[in-house]
Amino acid sequence: MSVVAIRRVLVGVCAAGVAGMIVTSIADSPGGALTFGLLTAAAAGGLILLTAVTTGGRARGDDELAEALEDRVEVLVAGGADERTIRALIRDAIQLGRHSPR
């Protein structure tokens, strides 16, 4: 089974668990709501574990991102793009990101 398929199953379990919590709460069944809550928590934990395992357990750091960006700039320049224009575009994107509400 692929990582994408496993992720979809876990998201489906989470969605079903939330629906189950709502339905059992309406039906005044706290035990059922707790059961669905634990099922949802287990699926969420599975998603976290799956992400950690498939990304090597770490996110890329700033140095790695900067190196990847520089590599992409070099590819574009080698393809005939103007380096100054590309770097101006990157600066504008950084400014946009800094000023955008989060």
Secondary structure, DSSP 4 states (H G I P E B T S, - for coil): --HHHHHHHHHHHHHHHHHHHHHHHHTT-HHHHHHHHHHHHHHHHHHHHHHHHHTTTSPPPHHHHHHHHHHHHHHHHHTT--HHHHHHHHHHHHHHHHHS--
